[in-house]
Amino acid sequence: MDVEFYDFRPAKLTLSNLKCGQANLLKLPFENSSIESLSCMHVVEHVGLEKYGDTFNPEGNLKAIAGLKRVLAVGERLLFVVLLGKIMKKNIHIRLWTF
C-alpha cells in the first residue's frame, strides 16, 4: 500500500511505498473530497499560535479543521487526535480541549 505523509516540516525518510512532502494545514494542496483516509495527530492545537511560522489567529484550529473537512471524501475516515485535559500551566504554543 502506498502512503503519503505531509508535514509543515517534511520528514527526511526513505522507505518503500512512502512519499513525504510539505503541506500547510491551512492551505492543503488537495482537491475537495479527494482523500479516502486521513490522519491528523497533535497538529491543530498549534495552528494560529505563531509556533511554526504562521501568524496569530485565535481561530486557527477551526480553520485547520475546515481544511481537513474540505479534502476528506464524503463517508471516508479521519483519525483526529488532540490533547485533552486541564491546563496545568500557561503554555502559549498549544491549545487544550476539555471533555
C-alpha distances in whole Angstrom, upper triangle without the diagonal:
4,6,10,13,16,20,23,24,20,19,20,17,15,12,10,7,9,11,15,17,21,21,24,24,27,26,22,21,20,21,23,20,17,15,13,12,14,16,19,21,24,24,27,30,30,30,33,35,35,33,31,33,33,36,38,37,38,35,33,30,31,30,27,26,27,25,22,24,24,20,19,19,22,21,17,16,18,18,21,23,27,29,32,35,39,40,41,42,42,39,39,35,33,34,34,34,36,35
4,7,10,13,17,20,21,17,16,17,14,13,10,8,5,6,8,11,14,17,18,21,21,24,23,19,18,17,19,21,19,16,13,13,12,13,15,18,20,23,23,25,28,28,28,31,33,33,31,28,30,30,33,35,35,36,33,30,29,29,28,25,25,26,23,20,22,22,18,18,18,21,21,17,17,17,18,21,22,26,29,31,35,38,39,40,41,41,37,37,33,32,32,33,33,35,35
4,7,10,13,17,17,14,13,15,12,12,10,9,6,5,6,9,11,14,15,18,18,21,20,17,16,15,17,19,18,15,12,12,10,10,12,14,16,19,19,21,24,24,24,27,29,29,27,25,27,27,30,32,31,32,30,27,25,26,25,21,21,23,20,17,20,20,16,16,17,20,20,16,15,15,15,17,19,22,25,28,31,35,35,37,37,37,33,33,29,28,29,29,29,32,32
4,7,10,14,14,11,11,13,11,12,11,11,8,6,5,6,8,11,11,14,15,18,17,13,13,12,15,17,16,13,11,12,11,10,11,13,15,18,17,19,22,22,21,24,26,26,24,21,23,23,27,29,28,29,27,24,23,24,22,19,19,20,17,15,18,18,14,14,16,20,20,17,15,15,15,17,18,21,24,27,31,34,34,35,36,35,31,31,27,26,27,28,28,31,32
4,7,10,11,8,8,11,10,12,11,13,11,7,6,5,6,8,9,12,13,16,15,12,13,13,16,18,18,15,12,14,12,10,10,10,12,15,14,16,19,18,18,22,23,23,21,18,20,20,24,26,25,27,25,21,20,22,20,17,18,19,16,14,18,18,15,15,18,21,21,18,16,14,14,15,16,18,21,24,28,31,31,32,32,31,28,27,23,22,24,25,25,28,29
4,7,8,6,8,11,12,14,14,16,14,11,8,6,5,5,6,9,9,13,12,10,10,11,15,17,17,15,13,15,13,11,10,10,12,14,12,14,17,16,15,18,20,20,18,15,17,17,20,22,22,24,22,18,18,19,18,14,16,17,14,13,16,16,14,15,18,21,22,19,17,15,15,15,16,18,20,24,27,30,29,31,31,29,26,25,21,20,22,23,24,27,29
4,5,5,7,11,12,15,16,18,17,13,11,8,7,5,5,7,8,12,12,10,12,14,17,19,20,18,16,18,16,13,11,10,11,12,9,12,15,13,13,16,17,16,14,11,13,14,17,19,20,21,20,16,16,18,17,13,15,17,14,14,17,18,16,17,20,23,24,21,19,16,16,15,15,16,19,22,25,27,26,28,28,26,22,21,17,17,19,21,22,26,27
4,6,9,12,15,18,19,22,20,17,14,11,8,5,5,6,8,10,11,10,12,15,18,20,21,20,18,21,19,16,14,12,13,13,10,12,14,12,11,13,14,13,11,8,10,10,14,16,17,19,18,15,15,17,16,13,16,17,14,15,18,18,17,19,22,25,26,24,22,19,18,17,17,17,19,23,25,27,26,28,27,25,21,19,16,16,18,21,22,26,28
4,7,9,12,15,18,20,20,16,14,10,8,6,8,9,12,14,14,14,15,18,21,23,24,23,21,23,21,18,16,14,15,14,12,15,16,14,14,16,16,15,12,9,11,13,16,19,20,22,22,18,18,21,19,16,19,21,18,18,22,22,20,22,25,28,29,26,24,21,20,19,19,19,21,24,27,29,27,28,27,25,22,20,17,17,20,22,24,28,30
4,6,9,12,14,17,16,12,10,6,5,5,8,11,13,16,15,14,14,17,20,22,23,21,19,21,19,17,16,15,15,16,14,17,19,17,16,19,20,18,16,13,14,16,20,22,23,25,24,21,20,23,21,18,20,22,19,18,22,22,20,21,24,27,28,25,23,21,20,20,20,20,22,26,29,31,30,31,30,29,25,24,20,20,23,25,27,30,32
4,6,9,11,14,14,11,10,6,7,8,11,14,16,19,19,17,17,19,23,25,25,23,20,22,20,17,16,15,15,16,15,18,20,18,19,22,22,21,18,15,17,19,23,25,26,28,27,23,23,25,24,20,22,24,21,20,24,24,22,23,25,29,29,26,23,21,20,20,20,21,22,26,29,31,30,31,30,29,26,25,21,21,24,26,27,31,32
4,7,10,13,14,11,10,7,9,11,14,17,19,22,22,20,20,21,25,27,28,25,23,24,22,20,19,19,19,20,19,22,24,22,22,25,25,24,21,18,20,22,26,28,29,31,30,27,26,29,27,24,26,28,25,24,27,27,25,26,28,31,32,28,26,24,23,23,23,24,26,30,32,34,33,34,33,32,29,28,24,25,28,29,31,34,36
4,6,10,11,8,8,7,10,13,16,19,20,24,23,21,21,22,25,28,27,25,22,23,21,19,18,19,18,20,20,23,25,23,24,27,27,26,23,21,23,25,28,30,31,33,32,28,27,30,29,25,27,29,25,24,27,28,25,25,27,31,31,27,25,23,22,23,23,24,26,30,32,35,34,35,35,34,31,30,26,26,29,30,31,34,36
4,7,9,7,8,9,12,15,18,21,23,26,25,23,22,23,26,29,28,25,23,24,22,21,20,21,21,23,23,26,28,27,27,30,31,30,27,24,26,28,32,34,35,36,35,32,31,33,31,28,29,31,28,26,29,29,26,26,28,31,32,28,26,25,24,25,25,28,29,33,36,38,38,39,38,38,34,34,30,30,32,33,35,38,39
4,6,5,8,10,13,17,19,23,24,27,26,23,23,23,26,28,27,24,22,22,20,19,19,21,21,23,23,26,29,28,28,32,32,32,29,26,28,30,33,35,36,37,36,32,31,33,32,28,29,31,28,26,28,29,25,25,27,30,30,26,24,23,22,24,25,27,29,32,35,38,38,39,39,39,35,35,31,31,33,33,34,37,38
4,6,8,11,15,18,21,24,25,29,27,24,23,23,25,28,27,23,21,21,19,20,20,22,23,25,25,28,31,30,31,34,35,34,32,29,31,32,36,38,38,39,38,34,33,34,33,29,30,31,28,26,29,29,25,25,26,29,29,25,24,24,23,25,26,29,31,34,38,41,41,42,42,42,38,38,34,33,35,36,36,39,39
4,7,10,13,17,19,22,23,26,25,21,20,19,22,24,23,20,17,17,16,17,17,20,21,24,24,27,29,29,29,32,34,33,31,28,30,31,34,36,36,37,35,32,31,32,31,27,27,29,26,23,26,26,22,21,22,25,25,22,21,21,21,23,24,27,30,33,36,39,40,41,42,41,37,37,33,32,34,34,35,37,38
4,6,10,14,15,19,20,23,22,19,18,18,20,23,22,19,16,17,15,15,15,17,18,21,20,23,26,25,25,29,30,29,27,24,26,27,31,33,32,34,32,29,27,29,28,24,25,26,23,21,24,24,20,20,21,25,25,21,20,19,19,21,22,24,27,30,33,36,37,38,38,37,34,33,30,29,30,31,32,35,35
4,7,10,13,16,17,21,19,16,15,15,18,21,20,17,15,16,15,15,15,17,18,21,19,22,25,24,24,27,28,27,25,22,24,24,28,30,30,32,30,27,26,27,26,22,23,24,21,19,22,22,18,19,20,24,25,21,20,19,19,21,22,24,27,30,34,37,36,38,38,37,33,32,28,28,29,31,31,35,35
4,7,10,13,15,18,17,14,14,15,18,21,21,18,16,18,16,14,14,15,16,18,17,20,22,21,21,23,25,24,22,18,20,21,25,27,27,29,28,24,23,25,23,20,21,23,19,18,21,21,18,19,21,25,25,22,20,19,19,20,20,22,25,28,31,34,34,35,35,34,30,29,25,25,27,28,29,32,34
4,7,10,12,15,14,11,11,12,16,19,20,17,15,18,17,15,15,15,16,18,16,18,21,19,18,21,23,21,20,16,17,18,22,24,25,27,25,22,21,23,21,18,20,21,17,17,20,19,16,18,21,24,25,22,21,19,19,20,21,22,25,28,31,34,33,35,34,33,29,27,24,24,25,27,29,32,33
4,7,10,12,11,10,9,12,16,18,20,18,16,19,18,15,15,14,16,17,14,16,19,17,15,18,19,18,17,13,14,14,18,21,21,24,22,19,19,21,18,15,18,19,15,15,19,18,16,18,21,24,26,23,22,19,19,19,20,21,23,27,30,32,31,33,32,30,26,25,21,21,23,25,27,30,32
4,6,9,7,6,7,10,13,15,17,15,14,17,16,14,14,12,14,15,12,13,17,15,13,15,17,16,16,12,13,13,16,18,18,21,19,15,16,17,15,12,14,15,12,12,16,15,13,15,18,22,23,21,20,17,18,17,18,19,22,25,28,30,29,31,31,29,25,23,20,20,21,23,24,28,30
4,5,5,6,8,11,14,15,17,17,16,19,18,15,14,12,14,14,11,11,14,12,10,12,14,13,13,10,11,9,13,15,15,17,16,12,13,14,12,9,12,13,10,11,14,14,13,15,19,22,24,21,20,17,18,16,17,18,20,23,26,28,27,29,28,26,23,20,17,17,18,21,22,26,28
4,5,5,9,11,13,14,15,15,14,17,16,12,12,10,12,12,9,8,12,11,8,11,13,14,14,12,13,11,13,15,13,15,13,10,10,11,9,6,9,9,7,8,11,11,11,13,16,19,21,19,17,14,15,13,15,15,18,21,24,26,25,27,27,25,21,19,16,16,16,18,19,23,24
4,6,10,11,14,14,16,16,16,19,18,15,15,13,15,15,11,10,13,12,8,10,13,13,14,12,12,10,11,13,11,13,11,8,9,10,7,5,9,8,6,9,11,11,11,14,18,20,22,20,20,17,18,16,17,17,20,22,25,27,26,28,28,25,22,20,17,17,17,19,20,24,25
4,6,9,11,12,14,15,15,18,18,15,16,14,17,18,14,13,17,15,12,13,16,16,17,14,14,12,14,16,15,17,15,12,13,13,10,9,11,10,7,10,12,11,11,14,17,19,22,20,20,18,19,18,20,20,23,26,29,30,29,32,31,29,26,23,20,20,20,23,24,27,29
4,6,9,10,12,11,11,15,15,12,13,12,16,17,14,13,17,16,13,15,18,18,19,16,16,14,17,19,17,19,17,14,14,14,11,9,11,11,7,8,11,9,8,11,14,17,19,17,17,15,17,16,18,19,22,25,28,31,30,33,32,30,27,25,22,21,21,24,24,27,28
4,7,10,12,11,11,15,16,14,15,15,18,20,17,17,21,20,17,19,22,21,21,18,18,17,19,22,21,23,21,18,18,18,15,13,15,14,10,11,13,11,9,12,15,18,21,18,19,17,19,19,21,23,26,29,32,34,34,36,36,34,30,28,25,24,25,27,27,31,32
4,7,9,7,8,12,13,12,14,15,19,21,18,18,22,21,19,21,24,24,24,21,21,20,22,24,23,25,22,19,19,18,16,14,15,13,10,10,12,9,6,9,11,15,17,15,16,15,18,18,21,23,26,29,32,35,35,37,37,35,32,30,27,26,26,28,28,31,32
4,6,5,8,12,14,14,17,17,21,23,21,20,24,24,21,23,26,27,27,24,24,23,24,26,24,26,23,21,20,19,17,15,16,14,11,11,11,8,6,9,10,13,16,15,16,16,19,20,23,25,28,31,34,37,37,40,40,38,35,33,30,29,28,30,29,32,33
4,5,8,11,13,13,16,17,21,23,20,19,23,24,21,23,26,27,27,25,25,23,25,26,24,25,21,20,19,17,15,14,14,11,9,10,9,5,5,7,8,10,13,13,15,15,18,18,22,24,27,29,33,35,35,38,39,37,34,32,29,28,27,29,27,30,31
4,6,8,11,11,15,16,20,22,21,20,23,24,22,24,27,29,29,27,27,25,27,28,25,26,23,21,20,18,16,15,14,12,11,9,8,6,5,5,4,6,10,9,12,12,16,17,20,23,26,28,32,34,35,38,39,37,34,33,30,28,27,28,27,29,29
4,7,9,10,14,16,19,22,21,20,24,25,23,25,28,29,29,26,27,25,28,29,27,28,25,22,21,20,18,17,16,14,12,11,10,9,6,6,5,9,11,10,12,13,16,17,21,23,27,29,33,36,36,39,40,38,35,34,31,29,28,29,28,31,31
4,6,7,10,13,16,19,18,18,22,23,21,24,27,28,27,25,26,25,27,28,26,27,24,22,20,19,18,15,14,14,12,9,10,9,6,5,5,9,11,8,9,9,12,14,18,20,24,26,30,33,34,36,37,36,33,32,29,27,26,27,26,29,28
4,7,10,13,17,20,19,20,23,25,23,26,29,30,29,27,29,27,30,31,29,29,26,24,22,21,20,18,16,16,15,12,12,12,9,6,6,8,9,5,7,9,11,14,18,21,24,26,30,33,34,37,38,37,34,34,30,28,28,28,26,29,28
4,7,10,13,17,17,18,21,22,21,25,27,28,27,25,27,26,29,29,28,28,25,23,20,20,20,17,15,16,14,11,12,13,10,7,8,11,10,6,5,6,8,11,14,18,21,23,27,30,31,34,35,34,31,31,28,25,25,25,24,26,26
4,7,10,13,13,14,17,18,18,21,23,25,23,22,24,22,25,26,24,24,22,19,17,17,17,13,12,14,12,8,10,12,9,7,10,12,12,8,6,5,6,8,11,15,18,20,24,27,28,31,32,31,28,27,24,22,21,22,21,23,23
4,6,10,10,12,14,16,16,19,21,23,21,20,22,21,24,24,23,23,20,18,15,16,16,13,12,14,13,9,12,14,12,10,13,15,15,11,8,6,4,6,8,11,15,17,21,24,25,27,28,28,25,24,21,19,19,19,18,21,21
4,7,6,8,11,12,12,16,17,19,17,16,19,18,20,21,19,19,17,15,12,13,14,10,9,13,11,8,11,14,12,12,15,17,17,14,11,8,6,5,6,9,12,15,19,21,22,24,25,24,21,21,17,15,15,15,15,18,19
4,6,8,10,11,12,16,17,19,16,16,19,18,21,21,20,20,18,16,13,15,16,12,12,15,14,12,15,17,16,15,19,20,20,17,14,10,7,6,5,6,9,12,16,19,19,21,22,22,19,19,16,13,13,13,14,17,18
4,6,7,8,10,14,14,16,13,14,17,16,19,18,18,17,16,14,11,14,15,12,12,16,15,14,17,19,18,18,21,23,23,20,17,13,11,8,6,5,7,10,14,16,16,18,19,18,15,15,12,9,10,10,12,15,16
4,6,6,7,11,11,13,11,11,14,13,15,15,15,15,14,11,9,12,12,9,10,14,13,12,15,17,16,17,20,22,23,20,17,14,12,9,8,7,10,13,16,18,18,20,20,18,15,15,11,9,10,12,13,16,18
4,5,5,9,10,12,12,12,14,12,14,13,12,12,10,8,5,8,9,6,7,11,11,10,13,15,16,16,20,21,22,20,17,14,13,9,9,7,10,13,15,17,17,19,19,18,15,14,11,9,8,10,11,15,17
4,6,9,9,11,10,12,15,13,14,13,12,11,11,9,6,10,11,10,10,14,14,14,16,19,19,20,23,24,25,23,20,17,15,11,10,7,8,10,13,14,13,16,16,14,11,11,8,5,5,7,9,12,15
4,6,6,8,7,8,11,10,11,10,10,11,11,8,7,11,12,10,12,15,15,15,18,20,20,21,25,26,27,25,22,19,17,14,12,10,11,14,16,17,15,17,16,14,11,9,6,5,7,10,12,16,19
4,6,8,8,8,10,7,9,8,8,9,8,5,5,9,9,7,10,12,12,13,16,17,18,19,23,24,26,24,22,18,17,14,14,12,13,16,18,19,18,20,19,17,14,11,9,8,9,12,14,18,20
4,6,8,9,9,6,6,5,4,6,7,4,7,10,9,9,12,14,14,15,18,19,20,22,25,27,28,27,25,21,21,18,17,15,16,18,20,20,18,21,20,16,14,11,9,9,10,14,15,19,22
4,6,8,9,7,7,5,7,7,10,8,9,12,13,12,15,17,17,18,21,22,23,25,28,30,31,29,27,24,23,19,18,15,15,18,19,19,16,18,16,13,11,7,6,7,9,13,15,19,22
4,6,6,5,5,5,8,10,12,10,12,15,15,14,17,19,18,20,23,23,24,26,30,32,33,31,29,26,25,22,20,18,18,21,22,22,19,21,19,16,13,9,7,10,12,16,19,22,26
4,6,7,9,9,11,13,15,12,13,16,16,15,18,20,19,20,23,24,24,26,30,32,33,31,28,25,23,20,19,16,16,20,21,21,18,20,18,15,11,9,6,9,12,15,18,22,25
4,6,9,11,13,15,16,12,14,17,16,14,17,19,18,19,22,22,22,24,28,30,32,29,27,23,22,20,19,17,18,21,23,24,22,23,21,18,15,12,9,11,14,18,20,24,27
4,7,9,12,15,16,13,15,18,16,15,19,20,18,20,23,23,23,25,29,31,33,31,29,26,25,23,22,20,21,24,26,27,24,26,23,21,17,14,12,14,17,20,23,26,29
4,7,9,12,12,9,12,15,13,12,16,17,15,17,20,20,21,23,27,29,31,29,27,24,24,21,21,19,20,23,25,25,23,25,23,20,17,14,11,13,15,19,21,25,27
4,6,10,11,9,12,14,13,13,17,17,17,19,22,22,23,25,29,30,32,31,29,26,26,23,23,21,21,24,25,25,23,25,23,20,17,13,12,14,15,19,21,25,28
4,7,9,8,11,13,12,13,16,17,17,20,22,22,24,26,29,31,33,31,30,26,26,23,22,19,20,22,23,23,20,23,20,17,15,11,11,12,13,17,19,22,25
4,5,5,9,10,9,11,14,14,15,17,19,20,21,23,27,28,30,29,27,24,24,21,20,18,19,21,22,22,20,23,21,18,16,13,12,13,12,16,17,20,23
4,6,8,9,10,12,13,14,16,18,19,20,22,24,27,28,29,29,27,24,23,20,19,17,17,18,19,19,17,20,19,16,14,12,12,11,10,13,14,17,20
4,5,5,6,9,10,11,13,15,15,17,19,20,24,24,26,25,24,21,21,18,18,15,17,18,20,20,19,22,21,19,17,15,14,13,11,14,14,17,19
4,5,5,6,9,10,11,13,14,15,17,19,22,23,25,24,22,19,19,16,16,14,16,18,20,20,19,22,21,19,16,14,12,11,11,14,14,18,20
4,5,5,6,9,10,11,12,14,16,17,20,21,22,21,19,16,16,12,13,11,13,14,17,18,17,21,20,18,16,14,12,10,9,11,11,15,17
4,5,5,6,9,10,11,12,15,16,19,19,21,20,19,16,16,13,14,13,15,16,19,20,20,23,23,21,19,17,16,14,12,13,13,16,17
4,5,5,6,9,10,10,13,14,18,19,21,20,19,16,17,15,16,15,18,19,22,23,23,26,26,23,21,19,17,15,14,16,16,19,21
4,5,5,6,9,10,11,13,16,18,19,18,17,13,14,12,13,13,15,18,21,22,22,25,25,23,20,18,15,14,13,15,15,19,20
4,5,5,6,9,10,11,14,15,16,15,14,11,12,9,12,12,15,16,20,22,22,25,25,24,21,20,18,15,14,15,14,17,18
4,5,5,6,9,10,13,14,16,15,15,13,15,13,15,15,19,20,23,25,25,28,29,27,24,23,20,18,17,18,17,20,21
4,5,5,7,9,12,14,16,15,15,12,14,13,15,16,19,21,25,27,27,30,30,28,25,23,20,19,18,20,19,22,23
4,5,6,6,10,12,13,12,11,9,11,10,13,14,18,20,23,26,26,29,29,28,25,24,21,19,18,19,18,21,22
4,6,5,8,9,11,10,11,9,12,11,15,16,20,21,24,27,28,31,31,30,27,26,24,21,20,21,19,22,22
4,6,8,9,12,12,13,12,15,14,18,19,23,24,28,30,30,34,34,32,29,28,25,23,22,24,22,25,25
4,6,9,12,11,11,11,14,14,17,19,23,25,29,31,32,34,35,33,30,29,26,24,23,25,24,26,27
4,6,8,7,8,8,11,12,16,18,22,24,27,30,31,34,35,33,31,30,27,24,24,24,23,25,25
4,6,6,8,10,13,15,19,21,25,27,30,33,34,37,38,37,34,33,30,28,27,27,26,28,27
4,6,9,11,14,16,20,22,26,27,30,33,35,38,39,38,35,35,32,29,28,28,26,28,27
4,7,10,13,15,19,22,25,26,29,32,34,37,39,38,36,35,33,30,28,28,25,27,25
4,7,10,13,17,20,23,24,28,31,33,36,37,36,34,33,31,28,27,26,24,26,25
4,7,10,13,16,20,21,25,28,30,32,34,33,31,31,28,25,24,23,22,23,22
4,6,10,13,16,18,22,25,26,29,30,30,27,27,24,21,20,20,18,20,20
4,7,10,14,15,19,22,24,26,28,27,25,25,22,19,18,18,16,18,18
4,7,10,12,16,19,20,23,24,24,21,22,19,16,15,14,13,15,15
4,7,9,13,16,17,20,21,21,19,19,17,13,12,11,11,13,13
4,6,10,13,14,16,18,17,15,16,13,10,9,8,7,10,11
4,7,10,10,13,14,14,13,14,12,9,8,6,6,8,10
4,7,9,12,14,15,14,16,15,11,9,6,5,5,7
4,7,9,12,13,13,16,15,12,10,6,6,5,7
4,6,9,11,12,14,15,12,10,7,8,6,9
4,6,7,8,11,13,10,9,7,9,9,12
4,7,9,12,14,12,12,10,13,12,15
4,6,10,12,11,12,11,14,15,18
4,6,9,9,10,11,14,15,19
4,6,6,8,9,13,15,19
4,6,8,11,14,17,20
4,7,10,14,17,20
4,7,10,13,17
4,7,10,13
4,7,10
4,7
4
